[in-house]
Amino acid sequence: MAGTAVVRRVPRAPDVDPQLVRAWARAQGHPVSDRGRVPLQLVREYRSAHGLG
């Protein structure tokens, strides 16, 4: 279908401070930007490492 845009929404990570996730990810050797959305996979790893589900 020409001209039809598909919009995919990326779920937000509730109850997780992005700055804490960034600091943790860097300490683990993951490259992560200072701004913008934190990749969901990193949030999942952070939550798992901290027993948050």
ModelCIF file with pLDDT and N, C-alpha, C, O atoms, coordinates in Angstrom:
data_MODEL
#
_entry.id   MODEL 
#
_entity.id                         1 
_entity.type                       polymer 
_entity.pdbx_number_of_molecules   1 
#
_entity_poly.entity_id                      1 
_entity_poly.type                           'polypeptide(L)' 
_entity_poly.nstd_linkage                   no 
_entity_poly.nstd_monomer                   no 
_entity_poly.pdbx_seq_one_letter_code       MAGTAVVRRVPRAPDVDPQLVRAWARAQGHPVSDRGRVPLQLVREYRSAHGLG 
_entity_poly.pdbx_seq_one_letter_code_can   MAGTAVVRRVPRAPDVDPQLVRAWARAQGHPVSDRGRVPLQLVREYRSAHGLG 
_entity_poly.pdbx_strand_id                 A 
#
loop_
_entity_poly_seq.entity_id 
_entity_poly_seq.num 
_entity_poly_seq.mon_id 
_entity_poly_seq.hetero 
1 1  MET n 
1 2  ALA n 
1 3  GLY n 
1 4  THR n 
1 5  ALA n 
1 6  VAL n 
1 7  VAL n 
1 8  ARG n 
1 9  ARG n 
1 10 VAL n 
1 11 PRO n 
1 12 ARG n 
1 13 ALA n 
1 14 PRO n 
1 15 ASP n 
1 16 VAL n 
1 17 ASP n 
1 18 PRO n 
1 19 GLN n 
1 20 LEU n 
1 21 VAL n 
1 22 ARG n 
1 23 ALA n 
1 24 TRP n 
1 25 ALA n 
1 26 ARG n 
1 27 ALA n 
1 28 GLN n 
1 29 GLY n 
1 30 HIS n 
1 31 PRO n 
1 32 VAL n 
1 33 SER n 
1 34 ASP n 
1 35 ARG n 
1 36 GLY n 
1 37 ARG n 
1 38 VAL n 
1 39 PRO n 
1 40 LEU n 
1 41 GLN n 
1 42 LEU n 
1 43 VAL n 
1 44 ARG n 
1 45 GLU n 
1 46 TYR n 
1 47 ARG n 
1 48 SER n 
1 49 ALA n 
1 50 HIS n 
1 51 GLY n 
1 52 LEU n 
1 53 GLY n 
#
_struct_asym.id          A 
_struct_asym.entity_id   1 
#
loop_
_ma_qa_metric.id 
_ma_qa_metric.mode 
_ma_qa_metric.name 
_ma_qa_metric.software_group_id 
_ma_qa_metric.type 
1 global pLDDT . pLDDT 
2 local  pLDDT . pLDDT 
#
_ma_qa_metric_global.metric_id      1 
_ma_qa_metric_global.metric_value   85.53 
_ma_qa_metric_global.model_id       1 
_ma_qa_metric_global.ordinal_id     1 
#
loop_
_ma_qa_metric_local.label_asym_id 
_ma_qa_metric_local.label_comp_id 
_ma_qa_metric_local.label_seq_id 
_ma_qa_metric_local.metric_id 
_ma_qa_metric_local.metric_value 
_ma_qa_metric_local.model_id 
_ma_qa_metric_local.ordinal_id 
A MET 1  2 57.00 1 1  
A ALA 2  2 66.00 1 2  
A GLY 3  2 69.00 1 3  
A THR 4  2 75.00 1 4  
A ALA 5  2 74.00 1 5  
A VAL 6  2 74.00 1 6  
A VAL 7  2 68.00 1 7  
A ARG 8  2 65.00 1 8  
A ARG 9  2 61.00 1 9  
A VAL 10 2 57.00 1 10 
A PRO 11 2 58.00 1 11 
A ARG 12 2 59.00 1 12 
A ALA 13 2 53.00 1 13 
A PRO 14 2 62.00 1 14 
A ASP 15 2 81.00 1 15 
A VAL 16 2 89.00 1 16 
A ASP 17 2 93.00 1 17 
A PRO 18 2 94.00 1 18 
A GLN 19 2 95.00 1 19 
A LEU 20 2 95.00 1 20 
A VAL 21 2 95.00 1 21 
A ARG 22 2 96.00 1 22 
A ALA 23 2 97.00 1 23 
A TRP 24 2 97.00 1 24 
A ALA 25 2 97.00 1 25 
A ARG 26 2 97.00 1 26 
A ALA 27 2 97.00 1 27 
A GLN 28 2 96.00 1 28 
A GLY 29 2 97.00 1 29 
A HIS 30 2 96.00 1 30 
A PRO 31 2 95.00 1 31 
A VAL 32 2 95.00 1 32 
A SER 33 2 95.00 1 33 
A ASP 34 2 94.00 1 34 
A ARG 35 2 93.00 1 35 
A GLY 36 2 91.00 1 36 
A ARG 37 2 90.00 1 37 
A VAL 38 2 92.00 1 38 
A PRO 39 2 92.00 1 39 
A LEU 40 2 91.00 1 40 
A GLN 41 2 93.00 1 41 
A LEU 42 2 94.00 1 42 
A VAL 43 2 93.00 1 43 
A ARG 44 2 93.00 1 44 
A GLU 45 2 95.00 1 45 
A TYR 46 2 95.00 1 46 
A ARG 47 2 94.00 1 47 
A SER 48 2 94.00 1 48 
A ALA 49 2 95.00 1 49 
A HIS 50 2 92.00 1 50 
A GLY 51 2 92.00 1 51 
A LEU 52 2 88.00 1 52 
A GLY 53 2 77.00 1 53 
#
loop_
_atom_site.group_PDB 
_atom_site.id 
_atom_site.type_symbol 
_atom_site.label_atom_id 
_atom_site.label_alt_id 
_atom_site.label_comp_id 
_atom_site.label_asym_id 
_atom_site.label_entity_id 
_atom_site.label_seq_id 
_atom_site.pdbx_PDB_ins_code 
_atom_site.Cartn_x 
_atom_site.Cartn_y 
_atom_site.Cartn_z 
_atom_site.occupancy 
_atom_site.B_iso_or_equiv 
_atom_site.pdbx_formal_charge 
_atom_site.auth_seq_id 
_atom_site.auth_comp_id 
_atom_site.auth_asym_id 
_atom_site.auth_atom_id 
_atom_site.pdbx_PDB_model_num 
ATOM 1   N N  . MET A 1 1  ? 0.849  -1.176 0.000  1.00 57.00 ? 1  MET A N  1 
ATOM 2   C CA . MET A 1 1  ? 0.000  0.000  0.000  1.00 57.00 ? 1  MET A CA 1 
ATOM 3   C C  . MET A 1 1  ? 0.889  1.232  0.000  1.00 57.00 ? 1  MET A C  1 
ATOM 4   O O  . MET A 1 1  ? 1.414  1.626  1.041  1.00 57.00 ? 1  MET A O  1 
ATOM 5   N N  . ALA A 1 2  ? 1.049  1.808  -1.108 1.00 66.00 ? 2  ALA A N  1 
ATOM 6   C CA . ALA A 1 2  ? 1.890  2.989  -1.231 1.00 66.00 ? 2  ALA A CA 1 
ATOM 7   C C  . ALA A 1 2  ? 1.290  4.154  -0.462 1.00 66.00 ? 2  ALA A C  1 
ATOM 8   O O  . ALA A 1 2  ? 0.083  4.395  -0.501 1.00 66.00 ? 2  ALA A O  1 
ATOM 9   N N  . GLY A 1 3  ? 2.159  4.865  0.234  1.00 69.00 ? 3  GLY A N  1 
ATOM 10  C CA . GLY A 1 3  ? 1.712  6.046  0.962  1.00 69.00 ? 3  GLY A CA 1 
ATOM 11  C C  . GLY A 1 3  ? 1.172  5.776  2.352  1.00 69.00 ? 3  GLY A C  1 
ATOM 12  O O  . GLY A 1 3  ? 0.788  6.707  3.059  1.00 69.00 ? 3  GLY A O  1 
ATOM 13  N N  . THR A 1 4  ? 1.138  4.534  2.745  1.00 75.00 ? 4  THR A N  1 
ATOM 14  C CA . THR A 1 4  ? 0.633  4.202  4.076  1.00 75.00 ? 4  THR A CA 1 
ATOM 15  C C  . THR A 1 4  ? 1.811  4.039  5.024  1.00 75.00 ? 4  THR A C  1 
ATOM 16  O O  . THR A 1 4  ? 2.703  3.222  4.797  1.00 75.00 ? 4  THR A O  1 
ATOM 17  N N  . ALA A 1 5  ? 1.798  4.824  6.078  1.00 74.00 ? 5  ALA A N  1 
ATOM 18  C CA . ALA A 1 5  ? 2.876  4.756  7.063  1.00 74.00 ? 5  ALA A CA 1 
ATOM 19  C C  . ALA A 1 5  ? 2.473  3.836  8.207  1.00 74.00 ? 5  ALA A C  1 
ATOM 20  O O  . ALA A 1 5  ? 1.325  3.842  8.652  1.00 74.00 ? 5  ALA A O  1 
ATOM 21  N N  . VAL A 1 6  ? 3.411  3.066  8.663  1.00 74.00 ? 6  VAL A N  1 
ATOM 22  C CA . VAL A 1 6  ? 3.183  2.194  9.814  1.00 74.00 ? 6  VAL A CA 1 
ATOM 23  C C  . VAL A 1 6  ? 3.922  2.806  10.989 1.00 74.00 ? 6  VAL A C  1 
ATOM 24  O O  . VAL A 1 6  ? 5.130  3.032  10.925 1.00 74.00 ? 6  VAL A O  1 
ATOM 25  N N  . VAL A 1 7  ? 3.203  3.067  12.045 1.00 68.00 ? 7  VAL A N  1 
ATOM 26  C CA . VAL A 1 7  ? 3.801  3.663  13.237 1.00 68.00 ? 7  VAL A CA 1 
ATOM 27  C C  . VAL A 1 7  ? 3.863  2.593  14.310 1.00 68.00 ? 7  VAL A C  1 
ATOM 28  O O  . VAL A 1 7  ? 2.846  2.020  14.701 1.00 68.00 ? 7  VAL A O  1 
ATOM 29  N N  . ARG A 1 8  ? 5.078  2.333  14.779 1.00 65.00 ? 8  ARG A N  1 
ATOM 30  C CA . ARG A 1 8  ? 5.263  1.371  15.859 1.00 65.00 ? 8  ARG A CA 1 
ATOM 31  C C  . ARG A 1 8  ? 5.661  2.134  17.105 1.00 65.00 ? 8  ARG A C  1 
ATOM 32  O O  . ARG A 1 8  ? 6.595  2.936  17.079 1.00 65.00 ? 8  ARG A O  1 
ATOM 33  N N  . ARG A 1 9  ? 4.977  1.893  18.163 1.00 61.00 ? 9  ARG A N  1 
ATOM 34  C CA . ARG A 1 9  ? 5.302  2.552  19.419 1.00 61.00 ? 9  ARG A CA 1 
ATOM 35  C C  . ARG A 1 9  ? 6.198  1.642  20.241 1.00 61.00 ? 9  ARG A C  1 
ATOM 36  O O  . ARG A 1 9  ? 5.928  0.451  20.400 1.00 61.00 ? 9  ARG A O  1 
ATOM 37  N N  . VAL A 1 10 ? 7.270  2.229  20.760 1.00 57.00 ? 10 VAL A N  1 
ATOM 38  C CA . VAL A 1 10 ? 8.188  1.479  21.601 1.00 57.00 ? 10 VAL A CA 1 
ATOM 39  C C  . VAL A 1 10 ? 7.733  1.655  23.039 1.00 57.00 ? 10 VAL A C  1 
ATOM 40  O O  . VAL A 1 10 ? 7.544  2.786  23.486 1.00 57.00 ? 10 VAL A O  1 
ATOM 41  N N  . PRO A 1 11 ? 7.554  0.571  23.773 1.00 58.00 ? 11 PRO A N  1 
ATOM 42  C CA . PRO A 1 11 ? 7.091  0.704  25.159 1.00 58.00 ? 11 PRO A CA 1 
ATOM 43  C C  . PRO A 1 11 ? 8.117  1.415  26.025 1.00 58.00 ? 11 PRO A C  1 
ATOM 44  O O  . PRO A 1 11 ? 9.322  1.207  25.885 1.00 58.00 ? 11 PRO A O  1 
ATOM 45  N N  . ARG A 1 12 ? 7.626  2.246  26.911 1.00 59.00 ? 12 ARG A N  1 
ATOM 46  C CA . ARG A 1 12 ? 8.493  2.939  27.853 1.00 59.00 ? 12 ARG A CA 1 
ATOM 47  C C  . ARG A 1 12 ? 8.753  2.039  29.042 1.00 59.00 ? 12 ARG A C  1 
ATOM 48  O O  . ARG A 1 12 ? 7.952  1.161  29.363 1.00 59.00 ? 12 ARG A O  1 
ATOM 49  N N  . ALA A 1 13 ? 9.874  2.267  29.686 1.00 53.00 ? 13 ALA A N  1 
ATOM 50  C CA . ALA A 1 13 ? 10.218 1.479  30.861 1.00 53.00 ? 13 ALA A CA 1 
ATOM 51  C C  . ALA A 1 13 ? 9.745  2.222  32.109 1.00 53.00 ? 13 ALA A C  1 
ATOM 52  O O  . ALA A 1 13 ? 10.388 3.184  32.531 1.00 53.00 ? 13 ALA A O  1 
ATOM 53  N N  . PRO A 1 14 ? 8.650  1.799  32.694 1.00 62.00 ? 14 PRO A N  1 
ATOM 54  C CA . PRO A 1 14 ? 8.155  2.487  33.879 1.00 62.00 ? 14 PRO A CA 1 
ATOM 55  C C  . PRO A 1 14 ? 9.028  2.209  35.095 1.00 62.00 ? 14 PRO A C  1 
ATOM 56  O O  . PRO A 1 14 ? 9.692  1.176  35.182 1.00 62.00 ? 14 PRO A O  1 
ATOM 57  N N  . ASP A 1 15 ? 9.014  3.126  36.003 1.00 81.00 ? 15 ASP A N  1 
ATOM 58  C CA . ASP A 1 15 ? 9.669  3.018  37.317 1.00 81.00 ? 15 ASP A CA 1 
ATOM 59  C C  . ASP A 1 15 ? 11.162 2.731  37.274 1.00 81.00 ? 15 ASP A C  1 
ATOM 60  O O  . ASP A 1 15 ? 11.706 2.205  38.245 1.00 81.00 ? 15 ASP A O  1 
ATOM 61  N N  . VAL A 1 16 ? 11.829 3.053  36.202 1.00 89.00 ? 16 VAL A N  1 
ATOM 62  C CA . VAL A 1 16 ? 13.280 2.890  36.117 1.00 89.00 ? 16 VAL A CA 1 
ATOM 63  C C  . VAL A 1 16 ? 13.879 4.229  35.708 1.00 89.00 ? 16 VAL A C  1 
ATOM 64  O O  . VAL A 1 16 ? 13.504 4.801  34.685 1.00 89.00 ? 16 VAL A O  1 
ATOM 65  N N  . ASP A 1 17 ? 14.815 4.723  36.516 1.00 93.00 ? 17 ASP A N  1 
ATOM 66  C CA . ASP A 1 17 ? 15.470 5.996  36.233 1.00 93.00 ? 17 ASP A CA 1 
ATOM 67  C C  . ASP A 1 17 ? 16.486 5.804  35.106 1.00 93.00 ? 17 ASP A C  1 
ATOM 68  O O  . ASP A 1 17 ? 17.446 5.052  35.270 1.00 93.00 ? 17 ASP A O  1 
ATOM 69  N N  . PRO A 1 18 ? 16.291 6.469  33.968 1.00 94.00 ? 18 PRO A N  1 
ATOM 70  C CA . PRO A 1 18 ? 17.197 6.289  32.837 1.00 94.00 ? 18 PRO A CA 1 
ATOM 71  C C  . PRO A 1 18 ? 18.658 6.607  33.172 1.00 94.00 ? 18 PRO A C  1 
ATOM 72  O O  . PRO A 1 18 ? 19.564 5.977  32.627 1.00 94.00 ? 18 PRO A O  1 
ATOM 73  N N  . GLN A 1 19 ? 18.890 7.558  34.046 1.00 95.00 ? 19 GLN A N  1 
ATOM 74  C CA . GLN A 1 19 ? 20.276 7.893  34.405 1.00 95.00 ? 19 GLN A CA 1 
ATOM 75  C C  . GLN A 1 19 ? 20.935 6.746  35.164 1.00 95.00 ? 19 GLN A C  1 
ATOM 76  O O  . GLN A 1 19 ? 22.123 6.482  34.979 1.00 95.00 ? 19 GLN A O  1 
ATOM 77  N N  . LEU A 1 20 ? 20.184 6.074  36.002 1.00 95.00 ? 20 LEU A N  1 
ATOM 78  C CA . LEU A 1 20 ? 20.731 4.912  36.719 1.00 95.00 ? 20 LEU A CA 1 
ATOM 79  C C  . LEU A 1 20 ? 21.031 3.778  35.752 1.00 95.00 ? 20 LEU A C  1 
ATOM 80  O O  . LEU A 1 20 ? 22.047 3.095  35.878 1.00 95.00 ? 20 LEU A O  1 
ATOM 81  N N  . VAL A 1 21 ? 20.140 3.583  34.787 1.00 95.00 ? 21 VAL A N  1 
ATOM 82  C CA . VAL A 1 21 ? 20.365 2.535  33.795 1.00 95.00 ? 21 VAL A CA 1 
ATOM 83  C C  . VAL A 1 21 ? 21.604 2.859  32.970 1.00 95.00 ? 21 VAL A C  1 
ATOM 84  O O  . VAL A 1 21 ? 22.424 1.979  32.708 1.00 95.00 ? 21 VAL A O  1 
ATOM 85  N N  . ARG A 1 22 ? 21.744 4.122  32.559 1.00 96.00 ? 22 ARG A N  1 
ATOM 86  C CA . ARG A 1 22 ? 22.926 4.530  31.781 1.00 96.00 ? 22 ARG A CA 1 
ATOM 87  C C  . ARG A 1 22 ? 24.219 4.305  32.566 1.00 96.00 ? 22 ARG A C  1 
ATOM 88  O O  . ARG A 1 22 ? 25.189 3.768  32.030 1.00 96.00 ? 22 ARG A O  1 
ATOM 89  N N  . ALA A 1 23 ? 24.230 4.713  33.829 1.00 97.00 ? 23 ALA A N  1 
ATOM 90  C CA . ALA A 1 23 ? 25.428 4.551  34.653 1.00 97.00 ? 23 ALA A CA 1 
ATOM 91  C C  . ALA A 1 23 ? 25.768 3.064  34.812 1.00 97.00 ? 23 ALA A C  1 
ATOM 92  O O  . ALA A 1 23 ? 26.931 2.675  34.708 1.00 97.00 ? 23 ALA A O  1 
ATOM 93  N N  . TRP A 1 24 ? 24.757 2.244  35.060 1.00 97.00 ? 24 TRP A N  1 
ATOM 94  C CA . TRP A 1 24 ? 24.972 0.813  35.199 1.00 97.00 ? 24 TRP A CA 1 
ATOM 95  C C  . TRP A 1 24 ? 25.493 0.222  33.888 1.00 97.00 ? 24 TRP A C  1 
ATOM 96  O O  . TRP A 1 24 ? 26.446 -0.557 33.886 1.00 97.00 ? 24 TRP A O  1 
ATOM 97  N N  . ALA A 1 25 ? 24.861 0.597  32.777 1.00 97.00 ? 25 ALA A N  1 
ATOM 98  C CA . ALA A 1 25 ? 25.251 0.055  31.468 1.00 97.00 ? 25 ALA A CA 1 
ATOM 99  C C  . ALA A 1 25 ? 26.705 0.408  31.152 1.00 97.00 ? 25 ALA A C  1 
ATOM 100 O O  . ALA A 1 25 ? 27.449 -0.437 30.654 1.00 97.00 ? 25 ALA A O  1 
ATOM 101 N N  . ARG A 1 26 ? 27.111 1.633  31.431 1.00 97.00 ? 26 ARG A N  1 
ATOM 102 C CA . ARG A 1 26 ? 28.497 2.037  31.180 1.00 97.00 ? 26 ARG A CA 1 
ATOM 103 C C  . ARG A 1 26 ? 29.463 1.233  32.042 1.00 97.00 ? 26 ARG A C  1 
ATOM 104 O O  . ARG A 1 26 ? 30.530 0.828  31.581 1.00 97.00 ? 26 ARG A O  1 
ATOM 105 N N  . ALA A 1 27 ? 29.083 1.008  33.292 1.00 97.00 ? 27 ALA A N  1 
ATOM 106 C CA . ALA A 1 27 ? 29.938 0.226  34.195 1.00 97.00 ? 27 ALA A CA 1 
ATOM 107 C C  . ALA A 1 27 ? 30.083 -1.219 33.701 1.00 97.00 ? 27 ALA A C  1 
ATOM 108 O O  . ALA A 1 27 ? 31.075 -1.885 33.997 1.00 97.00 ? 27 ALA A O  1 
ATOM 109 N N  . GLN A 1 28 ? 29.086 -1.693 32.948 1.00 96.00 ? 28 GLN A N  1 
ATOM 110 C CA . GLN A 1 28 ? 29.124 -3.047 32.387 1.00 96.00 ? 28 GLN A CA 1 
ATOM 111 C C  . GLN A 1 28 ? 29.817 -3.088 31.026 1.00 96.00 ? 28 GLN A C  1 
ATOM 112 O O  . GLN A 1 28 ? 29.974 -4.156 30.433 1.00 96.00 ? 28 GLN A O  1 
ATOM 113 N N  . GLY A 1 29 ? 30.230 -1.918 30.535 1.00 97.00 ? 29 GLY A N  1 
ATOM 114 C CA . GLY A 1 29 ? 30.927 -1.860 29.251 1.00 97.00 ? 29 GLY A CA 1 
ATOM 115 C C  . GLY A 1 29 ? 30.038 -1.657 28.035 1.00 97.00 ? 29 GLY A C  1 
ATOM 116 O O  . GLY A 1 29 ? 30.499 -1.774 26.900 1.00 97.00 ? 29 GLY A O  1 
ATOM 117 N N  . HIS A 1 30 ? 28.762 -1.353 28.267 1.00 96.00 ? 30 HIS A N  1 
ATOM 118 C CA . HIS A 1 30 ? 27.849 -1.106 27.153 1.00 96.00 ? 30 HIS A CA 1 
ATOM 119 C C  . HIS A 1 30 ? 27.950 0.350  26.704 1.00 96.00 ? 30 HIS A C  1 
ATOM 120 O O  . HIS A 1 30 ? 27.946 1.250  27.544 1.00 96.00 ? 30 HIS A O  1 
ATOM 121 N N  . PRO A 1 31 ? 28.040 0.595  25.409 1.00 95.00 ? 31 PRO A N  1 
ATOM 122 C CA . PRO A 1 31 ? 27.997 1.976  24.947 1.00 95.00 ? 31 PRO A CA 1 
ATOM 123 C C  . PRO A 1 31 ? 26.554 2.486  25.031 1.00 95.00 ? 31 PRO A C  1 
ATOM 124 O O  . PRO A 1 31 ? 25.625 1.806  24.596 1.00 95.00 ? 31 PRO A O  1 
ATOM 125 N N  . VAL A 1 32 ? 26.380 3.656  25.580 1.00 95.00 ? 32 VAL A N  1 
ATOM 126 C CA . VAL A 1 32 ? 25.039 4.232  25.713 1.00 95.00 ? 32 VAL A CA 1 
ATOM 127 C C  . VAL A 1 32 ? 25.153 5.749  25.618 1.00 95.00 ? 32 VAL A C  1 
ATOM 128 O O  . VAL A 1 32 ? 26.097 6.340  26.141 1.00 95.00 ? 32 VAL A O  1 
ATOM 129 N N  . SER A 1 33 ? 24.200 6.367  24.955 1.00 95.00 ? 33 SER A N  1 
ATOM 130 C CA . SER A 1 33 ? 24.243 7.813  24.764 1.00 95.00 ? 33 SER A CA 1 
ATOM 131 C C  . SER A 1 33 ? 23.844 8.551  26.043 1.00 95.00 ? 33 SER A C  1 
ATOM 132 O O  . SER A 1 33 ? 23.230 7.982  26.945 1.00 95.00 ? 33 SER A O  1 
ATOM 133 N N  . ASP A 1 34 ? 24.206 9.816  26.093 1.00 94.00 ? 34 ASP A N  1 
ATOM 134 C CA . ASP A 1 34 ? 23.864 10.645 27.250 1.00 94.00 ? 34 ASP A CA 1 
ATOM 135 C C  . ASP A 1 34 ? 22.406 11.078 27.240 1.00 94.00 ? 34 ASP A C  1 
ATOM 136 O O  . ASP A 1 34 ? 21.835 11.395 28.283 1.00 94.00 ? 34 ASP A O  1 
ATOM 137 N N  . ARG A 1 35 ? 21.819 11.088 26.067 1.00 93.00 ? 35 ARG A N  1 
ATOM 138 C CA . ARG A 1 35 ? 20.442 11.573 25.924 1.00 93.00 ? 35 ARG A CA 1 
ATOM 139 C C  . ARG A 1 35 ? 19.628 10.611 25.079 1.00 93.00 ? 35 ARG A C  1 
ATOM 140 O O  . ARG A 1 35 ? 20.160 9.721  24.415 1.00 93.00 ? 35 ARG A O  1 
ATOM 141 N N  . GLY A 1 36 ? 18.333 10.816 25.124 1.00 91.00 ? 36 GLY A N  1 
ATOM 142 C CA . GLY A 1 36 ? 17.439 9.994  24.316 1.00 91.00 ? 36 GLY A CA 1 
ATOM 143 C C  . GLY A 1 36 ? 16.966 8.767  25.067 1.00 91.00 ? 36 GLY A C  1 
ATOM 144 O O  . GLY A 1 36 ? 17.249 8.590  26.252 1.00 91.00 ? 36 GLY A O  1 
ATOM 145 N N  . ARG A 1 37 ? 16.260 7.951  24.373 1.00 90.00 ? 37 ARG A N  1 
ATOM 146 C CA . ARG A 1 37 ? 15.675 6.756  24.970 1.00 90.00 ? 37 ARG A CA 1 
ATOM 147 C C  . ARG A 1 37 ? 16.739 5.689  25.196 1.00 90.00 ? 37 ARG A C  1 
ATOM 148 O O  . ARG A 1 37 ? 17.578 5.437  24.331 1.00 90.00 ? 37 ARG A O  1 
ATOM 149 N N  . VAL A 1 38 ? 16.692 5.080  26.345 1.00 92.00 ? 38 VAL A N  1 
ATOM 150 C CA . VAL A 1 38 ? 17.618 3.980  26.666 1.00 92.00 ? 38 VAL A CA 1 
ATOM 151 C C  . VAL A 1 38 ? 17.068 2.726  25.990 1.00 92.00 ? 38 VAL A C  1 
ATOM 152 O O  . VAL A 1 38 ? 15.877 2.436  26.107 1.00 92.00 ? 38 VAL A O  1 
ATOM 153 N N  . PRO A 1 39 ? 17.915 1.982  25.288 1.00 92.00 ? 39 PRO A N  1 
ATOM 154 C CA . PRO A 1 39 ? 17.427 0.763  24.635 1.00 92.00 ? 39 PRO A CA 1 
ATOM 155 C C  . PRO A 1 39 ? 16.735 -0.179 25.619 1.00 92.00 ? 39 PRO A C  1 
ATOM 156 O O  . PRO A 1 39 ? 17.220 -0.411 26.726 1.00 92.00 ? 39 PRO A O  1 
ATOM 157 N N  . LEU A 1 40 ? 15.612 -0.705 25.196 1.00 91.00 ? 40 LEU A N  1 
ATOM 158 C CA . LEU A 1 40 ? 14.805 -1.569 26.049 1.00 91.00 ? 40 LEU A CA 1 
ATOM 159 C C  . LEU A 1 40 ? 15.592 -2.775 26.542 1.00 91.00 ? 40 LEU A C  1 
ATOM 160 O O  . LEU A 1 40 ? 15.399 -3.213 27.676 1.00 91.00 ? 40 LEU A O  1 
ATOM 161 N N  . GLN A 1 41 ? 16.466 -3.311 25.720 1.00 93.00 ? 41 GLN A N  1 
ATOM 162 C CA . GLN A 1 41 ? 17.268 -4.465 26.138 1.00 93.00 ? 41 GLN A CA 1 
ATOM 163 C C  . GLN A 1 41 ? 18.148 -4.118 27.340 1.00 93.00 ? 41 GLN A C  1 
ATOM 164 O O  . GLN A 1 41 ? 18.308 -4.936 28.246 1.00 93.00 ? 41 GLN A O  1 
ATOM 165 N N  . LEU A 1 42 ? 18.719 -2.913 27.353 1.00 94.00 ? 42 LEU A N  1 
ATOM 166 C CA . LEU A 1 42 ? 19.542 -2.490 28.494 1.00 94.00 ? 42 LEU A CA 1 
ATOM 167 C C  . LEU A 1 42 ? 18.684 -2.330 29.746 1.00 94.00 ? 42 LEU A C  1 
ATOM 168 O O  . LEU A 1 42 ? 19.113 -2.670 30.848 1.00 94.00 ? 42 LEU A O  1 
ATOM 169 N N  . VAL A 1 43 ? 17.483 -1.816 29.572 1.00 93.00 ? 43 VAL A N  1 
ATOM 170 C CA . VAL A 1 43 ? 16.576 -1.666 30.720 1.00 93.00 ? 43 VAL A CA 1 
ATOM 171 C C  . VAL A 1 43 ? 16.236 -3.050 31.279 1.00 93.00 ? 43 VAL A C  1 
ATOM 172 O O  . VAL A 1 43 ? 16.201 -3.244 32.494 1.00 93.00 ? 43 VAL A O  1 
ATOM 173 N N  . ARG A 1 44 ? 15.989 -3.996 30.395 1.00 93.00 ? 44 ARG A N  1 
ATOM 174 C CA . ARG A 1 44 ? 15.680 -5.361 30.847 1.00 93.00 ? 44 ARG A CA 1 
ATOM 175 C C  . ARG A 1 44 ? 16.851 -5.970 31.606 1.00 93.00 ? 44 ARG A C  1 
ATOM 176 O O  . ARG A 1 44 ? 16.671 -6.598 32.649 1.00 93.00 ? 44 ARG A O  1 
ATOM 177 N N  . GLU A 1 45 ? 18.056 -5.777 31.070 1.00 95.00 ? 45 GLU A N  1 
ATOM 178 C CA . GLU A 1 45 ? 19.245 -6.312 31.746 1.00 95.00 ? 45 GLU A CA 1 
ATOM 179 C C  . GLU A 1 45 ? 19.446 -5.647 33.106 1.00 95.00 ? 45 GLU A C  1 
ATOM 180 O O  . GLU A 1 45 ? 19.778 -6.316 34.084 1.00 95.00 ? 45 GLU A O  1 
ATOM 181 N N  . TYR A 1 46 ? 19.247 -4.343 33.166 1.00 95.00 ? 46 TYR A N  1 
ATOM 182 C CA . TYR A 1 46 ? 19.372 -3.602 34.424 1.00 95.00 ? 46 TYR A CA 1 
ATOM 183 C C  . TYR A 1 46 ? 18.368 -4.140 35.456 1.00 95.00 ? 46 TYR A C  1 
ATOM 184 O O  . TYR A 1 46 ? 18.727 -4.416 36.600 1.00 95.00 ? 46 TYR A O  1 
ATOM 185 N N  . ARG A 1 47 ? 17.127 -4.280 35.037 1.00 94.00 ? 47 ARG A N  1 
ATOM 186 C CA . ARG A 1 47 ? 16.088 -4.774 35.950 1.00 94.00 ? 47 ARG A CA 1 
ATOM 187 C C  . ARG A 1 47 ? 16.427 -6.185 36.436 1.00 94.00 ? 47 ARG A C  1 
ATOM 188 O O  . ARG A 1 47 ? 16.253 -6.496 37.615 1.00 94.00 ? 47 ARG A O  1 
ATOM 189 N N  . SER A 1 48 ? 16.900 -7.017 35.549 1.00 94.00 ? 48 SER A N  1 
ATOM 190 C CA . SER A 1 48 ? 17.249 -8.382 35.926 1.00 94.00 ? 48 SER A CA 1 
ATOM 191 C C  . SER A 1 48 ? 18.418 -8.393 36.916 1.00 94.00 ? 48 SER A C  1 
ATOM 192 O O  . SER A 1 48 ? 18.401 -9.134 37.899 1.00 94.00 ? 48 SER A O  1 
ATOM 193 N N  . ALA A 1 49 ? 19.426 -7.569 36.649 1.00 95.00 ? 49 ALA A N  1 
ATOM 194 C CA . ALA A 1 49 ? 20.607 -7.514 37.514 1.00 95.00 ? 49 ALA A CA 1 
ATOM 195 C C  . ALA A 1 49 ? 20.286 -6.967 38.903 1.00 95.00 ? 49 ALA A C  1 
ATOM 196 O O  . ALA A 1 49 ? 20.991 -7.262 39.868 1.00 95.00 ? 49 ALA A O  1 
ATOM 197 N N  . HIS A 1 50 ? 19.225 -6.176 39.002 1.00 92.00 ? 50 HIS A N  1 
ATOM 198 C CA . HIS A 1 50 ? 18.859 -5.572 40.278 1.00 92.00 ? 50 HIS A CA 1 
ATOM 199 C C  . HIS A 1 50 ? 17.632 -6.222 40.912 1.00 92.00 ? 50 HIS A C  1 
ATOM 200 O O  . HIS A 1 50 ? 17.061 -5.683 41.860 1.00 92.00 ? 50 HIS A O  1 
ATOM 201 N N  . GLY A 1 51 ? 17.231 -7.370 40.393 1.00 92.00 ? 51 GLY A N  1 
ATOM 202 C CA . GLY A 1 51 ? 16.102 -8.101 40.980 1.00 92.00 ? 51 GLY A CA 1 
ATOM 203 C C  . GLY A 1 51 ? 14.792 -7.358 40.889 1.00 92.00 ? 51 GLY A C  1 
ATOM 204 O O  . GLY A 1 51 ? 13.953 -7.460 41.784 1.00 92.00 ? 51 GLY A O  1 
ATOM 205 N N  . LEU A 1 52 ? 14.608 -6.605 39.809 1.00 88.00 ? 52 LEU A N  1 
ATOM 206 C CA . LEU A 1 52 ? 13.381 -5.821 39.653 1.00 88.00 ? 52 LEU A CA 1 
ATOM 207 C C  . LEU A 1 52 ? 12.380 -6.473 38.711 1.00 88.00 ? 52 LEU A C  1 
ATOM 208 O O  . LEU A 1 52 ? 11.461 -5.821 38.215 1.00 88.00 ? 52 LEU A O  1 
ATOM 209 N N  . GLY A 1 53 ? 12.561 -7.720 38.479 1.00 77.00 ? 53 GLY A N  1 
ATOM 210 C CA . GLY A 1 53 ? 11.564 -8.402 37.663 1.00 77.00 ? 53 GLY A CA 1 
ATOM 211 C C  . GLY A 1 53 ? 12.095 -8.861 36.424 1.00 77.00 ? 53 GLY A C  1 
ATOM 212 O O  . GLY A 1 53 ? 11.372 -9.457 35.626 1.00 77.00 ? 53 GLY A O  1 
#
